[in-house]
Amino acid sequence: MWKCPYCGSDQGMPYQDSNLTGMLCLDGMCGRFHAMTDEESKQEERHVYESDM
């Protein structure tokens, strides 16, 4: 998981849909979304999208 730039929690989860790419904080006290450009996204070493489907 990633470190949230807003609260510092290590509960960040990569997120991508047709309009957004970034990191969603899953911490119960935060829950913010940090949008990333394609370039920023490519720079993340562990930027992997997984699905439980």
Biopython code that builds the backbone (N, CA, C, O; Angstrom):
import numpy as np
from Bio.PDB.StructureBuilder import StructureBuilder

atoms = [
    (1, "MET", "N", (0.835, -1.190, 0.000)),
    (1, "MET", "CA", (0.000, 0.000, 0.000)),
    (1, "MET", "C", (0.878, 1.252, 0.000)),
    (1, "MET", "O", (2.057, 1.196, 0.349)),
    (2, "TRP", "N", (0.305, 2.344, -0.383)),
    (2, "TRP", "CA", (1.036, 3.608, -0.492)),
    (2, "TRP", "C", (0.836, 4.465, 0.746)),
    (2, "TRP", "O", (-0.084, 4.245, 1.534)),
    (3, "LYS", "N", (1.701, 5.428, 0.898)),
    (3, "LYS", "CA", (1.580, 6.400, 1.980)),
    (3, "LYS", "C", (0.728, 7.572, 1.490)),
    (3, "LYS", "O", (1.000, 8.150, 0.438)),
    (4, "CYS", "N", (-0.299, 7.914, 2.261)),
    (4, "CYS", "CA", (-1.198, 9.013, 1.901)),
    (4, "CYS", "C", (-0.482, 10.355, 2.072)),
    (4, "CYS", "O", (0.088, 10.604, 3.134)),
    (5, "PRO", "N", (-0.494, 11.227, 1.056)),
    (5, "PRO", "CA", (0.164, 12.533, 1.182)),
    (5, "PRO", "C", (-0.601, 13.491, 2.098)),
    (5, "PRO", "O", (-0.060, 14.526, 2.487)),
    (6, "TYR", "N", (-1.834, 13.171, 2.447)),
    (6, "TYR", "CA", (-2.645, 14.057, 3.286)),
    (6, "TYR", "C", (-2.520, 13.728, 4.772)),
    (6, "TYR", "O", (-2.251, 14.613, 5.586)),
    (7, "CYS", "N", (-2.714, 12.448, 5.128)),
    (7, "CYS", "CA", (-2.714, 12.088, 6.547)),
    (7, "CYS", "C", (-1.477, 11.294, 6.966)),
    (7, "CYS", "O", (-1.242, 11.114, 8.161)),
    (8, "GLY", "N", (-0.681, 10.814, 6.001)),
    (8, "GLY", "CA", (0.514, 10.056, 6.310)),
    (8, "GLY", "C", (0.267, 8.575, 6.557)),
    (8, "GLY", "O", (1.214, 7.829, 6.811)),
    (9, "SER", "N", (-0.971, 8.140, 6.490)),
    (9, "SER", "CA", (-1.313, 6.732, 6.679)),
    (9, "SER", "C", (-0.705, 5.891, 5.564)),
    (9, "SER", "O", (-0.534, 6.369, 4.442)),
    (10, "ASP", "N", (-0.379, 4.639, 5.870)),
    (10, "ASP", "CA", (0.161, 3.748, 4.839)),
    (10, "ASP", "C", (-0.944, 2.877, 4.243)),
    (10, "ASP", "O", (-0.674, 1.787, 3.739)),
    (11, "GLN", "N", (-2.176, 3.355, 4.299)),
    (11, "GLN", "CA", (-3.317, 2.604, 3.793)),
    (11, "GLN", "C", (-3.808, 3.106, 2.439)),
    (11, "GLN", "O", (-4.993, 2.994, 2.123)),
    (12, "GLY", "N", (-2.902, 3.656, 1.645)),
    (12, "GLY", "CA", (-3.269, 4.126, 0.309)),
    (12, "GLY", "C", (-3.425, 2.976, -0.660)),
    (12, "GLY", "O", (-2.672, 2.004, -0.607)),
    (13, "MET", "N", (-4.401, 3.083, -1.544)),
    (13, "MET", "CA", (-4.671, 2.035, -2.516)),
    (13, "MET", "C", (-4.722, 2.646, -3.910)),
    (13, "MET", "O", (-5.417, 3.642, -4.113)),
    (14, "PRO", "N", (-4.000, 2.073, -4.882)),
    (14, "PRO", "CA", (-4.053, 2.588, -6.251)),
    (14, "PRO", "C", (-5.487, 2.527, -6.782)),
    (14, "PRO", "O", (-6.225, 1.582, -6.503)),
    (15, "TYR", "N", (-5.864, 3.537, -7.542)),
    (15, "TYR", "CA", (-7.216, 3.593, -8.103)),
    (15, "TYR", "C", (-7.131, 4.114, -9.523)),
    (15, "TYR", "O", (-6.393, 5.056, -9.812)),
    (16, "GLN", "N", (-7.896, 3.492, -10.405)),
    (16, "GLN", "CA", (-7.960, 3.979, -11.781)),
    (16, "GLN", "C", (-9.316, 3.626, -12.368)),
    (16, "GLN", "O", (-9.790, 2.499, -12.227)),
    (17, "ASP", "N", (-9.938, 4.597, -13.026)),
    (17, "ASP", "CA", (-11.129, 4.339, -13.828)),
    (17, "ASP", "C", (-10.972, 5.127, -15.126)),
    (17, "ASP", "O", (-9.876, 5.599, -15.428)),
    (18, "SER", "N", (-12.030, 5.272, -15.883)),
    (18, "SER", "CA", (-11.912, 5.944, -17.182)),
    (18, "SER", "C", (-11.587, 7.430, -17.065)),
    (18, "SER", "O", (-11.149, 8.038, -18.041)),
    (19, "ASN", "N", (-11.793, 8.030, -15.887)),
    (19, "ASN", "CA", (-11.549, 9.459, -15.715)),
    (19, "ASN", "C", (-10.443, 9.800, -14.728)),
    (19, "ASN", "O", (-9.838, 10.866, -14.833)),
    (20, "LEU", "N", (-10.165, 8.923, -13.775)),
    (20, "LEU", "CA", (-9.236, 9.233, -12.696)),
    (20, "LEU", "C", (-8.132, 8.195, -12.579)),
    (20, "LEU", "O", (-8.350, 7.005, -12.809)),
    (21, "THR", "N", (-6.960, 8.657, -12.222)),
    (21, "THR", "CA", (-5.848, 7.793, -11.858)),
    (21, "THR", "C", (-5.232, 8.395, -10.609)),
    (21, "THR", "O", (-4.947, 9.591, -10.568)),
    (22, "GLY", "N", (-5.028, 7.576, -9.597)),
    (22, "GLY", "CA", (-4.419, 8.099, -8.392)),
    (22, "GLY", "C", (-4.418, 7.119, -7.251)),
    (22, "GLY", "O", (-4.401, 5.904, -7.447)),
    (23, "MET", "N", (-4.438, 7.676, -6.034)),
    (23, "MET", "CA", (-4.376, 6.896, -4.821)),
    (23, "MET", "C", (-5.543, 7.277, -3.919)),
    (23, "MET", "O", (-5.787, 8.457, -3.670)),
    (24, "LEU", "N", (-6.261, 6.272, -3.434)),
    (24, "LEU", "CA", (-7.371, 6.469, -2.513)),
    (24, "LEU", "C", (-6.920, 6.029, -1.139)),
    (24, "LEU", "O", (-6.464, 4.897, -0.973)),
    (25, "CYS", "N", (-7.036, 6.904, -0.142)),
    (25, "CYS", "CA", (-6.659, 6.564, 1.224)),
    (25, "CYS", "C", (-7.802, 5.791, 1.873)),
    (25, "CYS", "O", (-8.941, 6.257, 1.891)),
    (26, "LEU", "N", (-7.499, 4.612, 2.404)),
    (26, "LEU", "CA", (-8.514, 3.775, 3.036)),
    (26, "LEU", "C", (-8.551, 3.944, 4.544)),
    (26, "LEU", "O", (-9.253, 3.198, 5.227)),
    (27, "ASP", "N", (-7.808, 4.911, 5.080)),
    (27, "ASP", "CA", (-7.850, 5.194, 6.510)),
    (27, "ASP", "C", (-9.219, 5.771, 6.867)),
    (27, "ASP", "O", (-9.711, 6.671, 6.186)),
    (28, "GLY", "N", (-9.830, 5.260, 7.923)),
    (28, "GLY", "CA", (-11.169, 5.686, 8.327)),
    (28, "GLY", "C", (-11.293, 7.156, 8.668)),
    (28, "GLY", "O", (-12.384, 7.718, 8.573)),
    (29, "MET", "N", (-10.207, 7.791, 9.061)),
    (29, "MET", "CA", (-10.246, 9.206, 9.426)),
    (29, "MET", "C", (-9.896, 10.116, 8.260)),
    (29, "MET", "O", (-9.974, 11.337, 8.398)),
    (30, "CYS", "N", (-9.513, 9.561, 7.116)),
    (30, "CYS", "CA", (-9.094, 10.378, 5.980)),
    (30, "CYS", "C", (-10.007, 10.139, 4.783)),
    (30, "CYS", "O", (-10.945, 10.904, 4.558)),
    (31, "GLY", "N", (-9.744, 9.090, 4.016)),
    (31, "GLY", "CA", (-10.574, 8.762, 2.857)),
    (31, "GLY", "C", (-10.390, 9.670, 1.652)),
    (31, "GLY", "O", (-11.229, 9.670, 0.751)),
    (32, "ARG", "N", (-9.318, 10.440, 1.616)),
    (32, "ARG", "CA", (-9.103, 11.367, 0.506)),
    (32, "ARG", "C", (-8.553, 10.665, -0.731)),
    (32, "ARG", "O", (-8.006, 9.566, -0.654)),
    (33, "PHE", "N", (-8.714, 11.329, -1.863)),
    (33, "PHE", "CA", (-8.203, 10.833, -3.132)),
    (33, "PHE", "C", (-7.119, 11.769, -3.618)),
    (33, "PHE", "O", (-7.320, 12.982, -3.672)),
    (34, "HIS", "N", (-5.963, 11.212, -3.975)),
    (34, "HIS", "CA", (-4.856, 11.992, -4.523)),
    (34, "HIS", "C", (-4.741, 11.658, -6.004)),
    (34, "HIS", "O", (-4.301, 10.566, -6.361)),
    (35, "ALA", "N", (-5.134, 12.593, -6.869)),
    (35, "ALA", "CA", (-5.070, 12.384, -8.314)),
    (35, "ALA", "C", (-3.627, 12.488, -8.783)),
    (35, "ALA", "O", (-2.858, 13.310, -8.286)),
    (36, "MET", "N", (-3.269, 11.639, -9.752)),
    (36, "MET", "CA", (-1.923, 11.645, -10.316)),
    (36, "MET", "C", (-2.006, 11.787, -11.823)),
    (36, "MET", "O", (-2.942, 11.310, -12.463)),
    (37, "THR", "N", (-1.000, 12.455, -12.373)),
    (37, "THR", "CA", (-0.872, 12.495, -13.826)),
    (37, "THR", "C", (-0.337, 11.140, -14.279)),
    (37, "THR", "O", (0.113, 10.345, -13.453)),
    (38, "ASP", "N", (-0.381, 10.873, -15.564)),
    (38, "ASP", "CA", (0.166, 9.623, -16.084)),
    (38, "ASP", "C", (1.653, 9.508, -15.757)),
    (38, "ASP", "O", (2.142, 8.421, -15.449)),
    (39, "GLU", "N", (2.367, 10.623, -15.823)),
    (39, "GLU", "CA", (3.807, 10.606, -15.532)),
    (39, "GLU", "C", (4.058, 10.245, -14.066)),
    (39, "GLU", "O", (4.928, 9.425, -13.775)),
    (40, "GLU", "N", (3.307, 10.846, -13.143)),
    (40, "GLU", "CA", (3.446, 10.518, -11.728)),
    (40, "GLU", "C", (3.110, 9.054, -11.480)),
    (40, "GLU", "O", (3.772, 8.374, -10.695)),
    (41, "SER", "N", (2.089, 8.589, -12.150)),
    (41, "SER", "CA", (1.661, 7.206, -12.001)),
    (41, "SER", "C", (2.768, 6.239, -12.422)),
    (41, "SER", "O", (2.987, 5.225, -11.759)),
    (42, "LYS", "N", (3.459, 6.541, -13.509)),
    (42, "LYS", "CA", (4.538, 5.682, -13.995)),
    (42, "LYS", "C", (5.732, 5.675, -13.056)),
    (42, "LYS", "O", (6.491, 4.706, -13.029)),
    (43, "GLN", "N", (5.908, 6.741, -12.287)),
    (43, "GLN", "CA", (7.043, 6.838, -11.377)),
    (43, "GLN", "C", (6.858, 6.000, -10.116)),
    (43, "GLN", "O", (7.840, 5.678, -9.448)),
    (44, "GLU", "N", (5.636, 5.643, -9.781)),
    (44, "GLU", "CA", (5.380, 4.820, -8.600)),
    (44, "GLU", "C", (5.848, 3.398, -8.856)),
    (44, "GLU", "O", (5.419, 2.769, -9.823)),
    (45, "GLU", "N", (6.715, 2.891, -8.009)),
    (45, "GLU", "CA", (7.259, 1.552, -8.204)),
    (45, "GLU", "C", (6.204, 0.465, -8.047)),
    (45, "GLU", "O", (6.204, -0.514, -8.794)),
    (46, "ARG", "N", (5.315, 0.629, -7.091)),
    (46, "ARG", "CA", (4.338, -0.413, -6.797)),
    (46, "ARG", "C", (2.964, -0.059, -7.326)),
    (46, "ARG", "O", (1.960, -0.447, -6.729)),
    (47, "HIS", "N", (2.892, 0.659, -8.418)),
    (47, "HIS", "CA", (1.621, 1.112, -8.984)),
    (47, "HIS", "C", (0.985, -0.041, -9.766)),
    (47, "HIS", "O", (1.111, -0.119, -10.988)),
    (48, "VAL", "N", (0.305, -0.931, -9.047)),
    (48, "VAL", "CA", (-0.308, -2.104, -9.655)),
    (48, "VAL", "C", (-1.777, -2.109, -9.286)),
    (48, "VAL", "O", (-2.135, -1.958, -8.118)),
    (49, "TYR", "N", (-2.616, -2.282, -10.278)),
    (49, "TYR", "CA", (-4.053, -2.339, -10.037)),
    (49, "TYR", "C", (-4.470, -3.795, -9.929)),
    (49, "TYR", "O", (-4.215, -4.590, -10.834)),
    (50, "GLU", "N", (-5.102, -4.136, -8.836)),
    (50, "GLU", "CA", (-5.549, -5.503, -8.615)),
    (50, "GLU", "C", (-7.052, -5.509, -8.427)),
    (50, "GLU", "O", (-7.643, -4.538, -7.956)),
    (51, "SER", "N", (-7.639, -6.591, -8.794)),
    (51, "SER", "CA", (-9.075, -6.760, -8.623)),
    (51, "SER", "C", (-9.326, -8.096, -7.954)),
    (51, "SER", "O", (-8.587, -9.056, -8.172)),
    (52, "ASP", "N", (-10.355, -8.156, -7.150)),
    (52, "ASP", "CA", (-10.706, -9.418, -6.499)),
    (52, "ASP", "C", (-11.699, -10.206, -7.345)),
    (52, "ASP", "O", (-12.256, -11.200, -6.880)),
    (53, "MET", "N", (-11.923, -9.775, -8.575)),
    (53, "MET", "CA", (-12.864, -10.464, -9.450)),
    (53, "MET", "C", (-12.168, -11.528, -10.250)),
    (53, "MET", "O", (-12.805, -12.217, -11.047)),
]
sb = StructureBuilder()
sb.init_structure("model")
sb.init_model(0)
sb.init_chain("A")
sb.init_seg("    ")
for serial, (resi, resn, name, xyz) in enumerate(atoms, 1):
    if name == "N":
        sb.init_residue(resn, " ", resi, " ")
    sb.init_atom(name, np.array(xyz, "f"), 0.0, 1.0, " ", f" {name:<3s}", serial, name[0])
structure = sb.get_structure()
